[in-house]
Amino acid sequence: VEEIEPAAPRYTEMKADPFIEDNVMNLVKYVDWEVNEMDFDEPNHLPTMFPFCLMGKKELSMIGFGVKTEFPIYKKIDLLKRLLFLLNKTDKNTTIKPDIPNCEILTPIKDLKDLLVNGECSVQVKGKYVPDEKNNQIYIYGWNPRAKFESIYNSIINIGSKDKNFGHIFDGEGIGYIDESNLKDGTKIRFEVLKQRNVKESYNVLLDAIDKALTSNIRYSMYVVDDCKKATSTDEIKFKLSSVDEMLLICYNHYKDTYKKYCEDNIVRLIKRIEENINIEKIKPHISNLNLKDSIEKNI
């Protein structure tokens, strides 16, 4: 039986999005490279103006060495506004909101500053839904990204069944839903009150249950490794609480230093090209006096 190689190496490659290539690969050769545990060179950081973990399509949530870290994501334009404030390029203190698709952030904007400055915050959100009272239907377009539809559905049933007048319809066939989601338009779940007596009253109970079930909290804790180079084993790895502001400034300063090396390298190449052109201009008069045809025939 042939030996099966470990699965881990397959995670060292990826198919990069054009956005990543444009924002990373153009400058990656100008950062410091180091030999990794697999004995080949790799860059010790990626030269991006903004931290990629703060501008992805999904929030970063993972557990490692017993520590759970959860990072919010933001729109690129909002990260730029915050960075300009941190660099004293604008006097406006911009408190930006996390980008939580199809959810309304209920937490006051002033409280969201804790996430930017301290790296830890609990954010209350409400999933997006649109009532259609005329047809006794309610369309749900999103909910807490950490929750599954099954838990949302069960919560709606549990809340609605507590109503003493209309709770019975949540235990039988009084409430129905159809999944109309697709890749183009995204999530779309249609809830409706099926035909029965007191339809309008039952619809209001369903609407209230959906509103409460879609309201929840998301806890962010931006833990990062604290200088793992000093650790001689995994037991010695320590973590610290970072923040959006800290990560923005560290990433920007790395990017600025890398871009400086890129500019210096280009200046050197341009100087060489100028010197080459000067030398070519010097020998041009001599080349014009040569009889190249005779020289070629003689060598042949």
C-alpha positions in Angstrom: 0.0 0.0 0.0 1.4 3.4 -1.0 2.0 5.9 1.6 -0.7 8.7 1.7 0.8 12.2 2.0 -0.7 14.6 4.6 -3.6 16.6 3.5 -2.3 19.9 4.8 -0.1 20.9 1.8 -3.2 21.2 -0.5 -4.2 24.2 1.5 -1.0 26.1 0.5 -2.4 26.8 -2.9 -5.5 28.7 -4.0 -7.2 30.2 -7.1 -6.8 33.9 -6.5 -9.5 36.4 -7.3 -8.4 39.1 -9.8 -8.9 41.6 -7.0 -6.3 39.8 -4.9 -3.9 39.6 -7.7 -4.2 43.4 -8.4 -3.8 44.3 -4.7 -1.2 41.8 -3.5 0.8 40.1 -6.3 2.1 43.3 -7.9 4.2 44.1 -4.8 4.7 40.7 -3.1 8.3 40.4 -4.4 9.3 43.5 -2.5 8.5 42.2 1.0 10.9 40.0 3.1 10.7 36.3 2.3 11.5 33.5 4.8 11.9 29.7 4.7 8.8 28.1 6.1 8.3 24.7 7.8 7.9 23.0 4.4 11.4 24.3 3.4 10.5 26.8 0.7 10.4 30.5 0.6 7.2 32.5 1.3 6.5 36.2 2.1 6.3 37.0 5.8 3.3 39.2 5.0 1.0 40.3 2.1 1.5 43.9 1.0 -2.1 45.2 1.0 -3.3 48.6 1.9 -6.2 47.2 3.9 -6.3 44.0 6.0 -8.0 41.3 3.8 -9.6 39.8 6.9 -11.6 43.0 7.3 -12.9 43.3 3.7 -13.9 39.8 2.7 -17.3 38.5 1.7 -17.8 36.7 5.0 -16.8 37.5 8.5 -13.7 35.7 9.9 -14.5 33.3 12.7 -12.2 30.5 13.9 -10.8 28.7 16.9 -7.1 28.0 17.4 -5.1 26.9 20.5 -8.2 27.3 22.6 -8.9 30.9 21.6 -11.9 32.0 19.6 -11.4 35.0 17.3 -14.2 36.7 15.4 -13.5 39.6 13.0 -16.1 41.9 11.4 -16.0 42.8 7.7 -16.3 46.3 6.3 -16.8 47.9 2.9 -13.6 49.1 1.3 -14.8 52.7 1.1 -15.5 52.7 4.9 -12.1 51.4 5.7 -10.6 54.1 3.6 -12.5 56.8 5.5 -11.4 55.4 8.8 -7.8 55.2 7.7 -7.8 58.8 6.5 -9.0 59.8 9.9 -6.3 57.8 11.6 -3.6 59.4 9.4 -4.9 62.9 10.3 -6.0 63.5 6.7 -9.4 64.5 7.8 -10.8 66.1 10.9 -14.0 64.1 10.7 -14.1 61.2 13.3 -15.6 58.5 11.1 -17.2 55.6 13.1 -17.8 53.0 10.5 -20.3 50.1 10.7 -19.6 46.4 10.0 -20.9 45.1 6.7 -23.5 42.5 7.7 -25.4 41.5 4.5 -29.2 41.8 4.6 -29.2 42.8 8.2 -30.0 46.1 9.9 -27.6 47.1 12.7 -29.6 48.2 15.7 -26.6 49.1 18.0 -26.1 52.8 18.3 -23.2 54.2 16.1 -21.4 55.5 19.2 -21.2 52.0 20.7 -19.7 50.6 17.5 -16.6 52.6 18.3 -15.5 50.0 20.8 -14.9 47.6 17.9 -12.7 50.1 16.2 -10.7 51.2 19.2 -10.8 48.1 21.5 -11.5 45.2 19.2 -14.4 43.8 21.1 -18.1 44.6 20.9 -21.5 43.0 20.9 -23.6 44.2 17.9 -27.4 43.8 17.8 -28.7 43.1 14.3 -32.1 42.4 12.7 -32.5 40.3 9.6 -34.1 42.0 6.6 -37.7 41.1 5.9 -40.5 42.7 3.8 -44.2 42.2 4.8 -46.9 41.7 2.2 -50.0 42.2 4.2 -52.3 42.1 1.2 -51.4 38.5 0.5 -50.7 37.5 4.1 -47.1 36.8 3.2 -43.7 37.9 4.7 -40.4 37.6 2.7 -37.2 37.1 4.6 -34.0 38.1 2.9 -31.4 37.6 5.6 -30.6 36.9 9.2 -27.6 36.7 11.7 -24.8 35.2 9.5 -23.9 32.8 12.4 -27.3 31.3 12.5 -28.8 28.5 10.3 -32.3 28.7 8.8 -33.4 25.8 11.0 -32.7 27.7 14.2 -34.5 30.8 12.8 -37.5 28.7 11.8 -37.7 27.0 15.2 -37.4 30.3 16.9 -40.4 31.7 14.8 -42.4 28.6 15.8 -41.5 28.9 19.5 -42.4 32.6 19.7 -45.6 32.3 17.7 -46.8 29.2 19.6 -46.8 31.2 22.9 -49.7 33.4 21.7 -52.7 32.1 23.7 -55.2 32.9 20.9 -53.3 31.8 17.8 -50.5 29.7 19.0 -52.2 26.6 17.8 -51.6 27.5 14.1 -47.8 27.2 14.7 -48.2 23.6 15.9 -50.1 22.4 12.9 -50.4 23.4 9.3 -51.4 27.0 9.7 -48.0 28.5 8.7 -46.2 27.6 5.6 -42.9 28.7 3.9 -41.3 28.3 0.5 -37.6 28.7 -0.2 -37.4 31.0 -3.3 -33.6 31.6 -3.0 -31.3 31.4 -6.0 -27.7 32.2 -6.8 -28.6 35.4 -8.7 -30.8 37.1 -6.1 -29.6 35.4 -2.9 -31.7 34.4 0.1 -35.5 34.7 -0.2 -37.8 32.8 2.1 -41.6 33.3 1.7 -43.7 32.7 4.9 -47.5 32.9 4.7 -50.6 32.2 6.7 -52.6 29.4 5.1 -56.3 29.7 4.6 -58.2 29.7 7.9 -60.3 31.9 10.1 -58.9 35.0 11.7 -56.2 35.3 8.9 -55.3 38.9 9.6 -54.9 38.3 13.4 -52.7 35.2 12.7 -50.7 37.2 10.2 -49.9 39.8 12.8 -48.7 37.1 15.2 -46.5 35.6 12.5 -45.1 39.1 11.7 -44.3 39.7 15.4 -42.7 36.3 15.7 -40.5 36.8 12.6 -39.4 40.3 13.8 -38.3 38.9 17.2 -36.7 35.7 15.8 -34.6 37.8 13.3 -33.3 40.1 16.1 -30.1 38.8 17.8 -26.6 39.8 18.9 -23.2 39.2 17.2 -20.2 39.2 19.5 -16.8 40.2 18.0 -13.5 39.6 19.7 -10.5 40.4 17.5 -7.8 38.2 19.0 -4.5 37.8 17.2 -1.2 36.0 17.8 1.2 38.1 19.9 4.7 37.7 18.3 4.7 34.0 17.7 8.4 34.1 16.7 9.4 34.2 20.3 7.5 31.0 21.0 9.5 27.8 20.9 6.4 25.5 21.1 2.7 25.8 20.6 2.2 25.9 24.4 4.1 29.2 24.5 2.0 31.0 21.8 0.2 34.0 23.3 -2.7 36.1 22.1 -3.8 39.7 22.4 -6.8 41.7 21.6 -6.3 43.8 18.5 -8.7 46.3 17.0 -9.8 47.6 13.6 -7.7 50.8 14.0 -4.6 48.9 15.0 -4.8 46.5 12.1 -5.5 49.4 9.6 -2.4 51.3 10.7 -0.1 48.2 10.8 -1.2 47.1 7.4 -0.9 50.6 5.9 2.6 51.1 7.3 3.7 47.7 5.9 2.2 48.7 2.6 3.9 52.1 2.6 7.3 50.6 3.2 6.8 48.0 0.5 5.6 50.7 -2.0 8.7 52.7 -1.1 10.9 49.7 -2.1 8.9 49.3 -5.3 9.5 53.0 -6.2 13.2 52.8 -5.4 13.5 49.7 -7.6 11.8 51.4 -10.5 14.0 54.5 -10.1 17.1 52.3 -10.4 15.8 50.6 -13.5 14.9 53.9 -15.1 18.4 55.3 -14.4 19.9 52.2 -16.1 17.7 52.7 -19.1 18.6 56.4 -19.3 22.3 55.5 -19.2 21.8 52.9 -21.9 20.1 55.5 -24.1 22.9 57.9 -23.5 25.5 55.3 -24.6 23.4 54.5 -27.7 23.3 58.1 -28.7 27.1 58.3 -28.3 27.8 55.4 -30.6 25.2 56.3 -33.2 27.4 58.6 -35.3 30.1 55.8 -35.5 27.6 53.2 -36.5 26.3 55.3 -39.3 29.8 55.4 -40.9 30.2 51.6 -40.9 29.6 49.7 -44.1 27.6 46.9 -42.6 27.0 45.2 -45.9 30.8 44.7 -46.6 31.3 43.6 -43.0 28.6 41.0 -43.3 29.8 39.6 -46.6 33.4 39.4 -45.3 32.4 37.5 -42.2 30.3 35.1 -44.3 
